[in-house]
Amino acid sequence: MPHSEPRPGVALVALSGDLDYDTSDELADAADAALQAVADPHELRLDCAGLGFCDSYGLSALLMLRRRTAAAGIALRLDNRGRALDRLLRITSTWEHLTGEHPADRAERHDT
């Protein structure tokens, strides 16, 4: 899960493969490293384009990361989400909490 700084104060973590029991700690470690590499971080962006499967452990890792970033005053963004992740967020009622969007907004974009 490599990271870089696309803009000042913004940390980026690119997810690849599955986010599950075996890899959820890697997400936390990658996020910590990305945030430590940025001077005065105000936003953490997770690029989900390479994300495969996300199970309940993966969702739990995202929720924990959201909790930690919010406590630190850092915005969390989930970029390039695929349909499978969007569906998981919708059926678990975590959509708005993790994305700040309304589920209908995303559904309309997929329909067009």
Summary of the structure (lengths in Angstrom):
residues: 112
radius of gyration: 13.4
end to end distance: 31.3
largest distance: 39.3
contacts: 325
relative contact order: 0.16
helix: 46%
strand: 26%
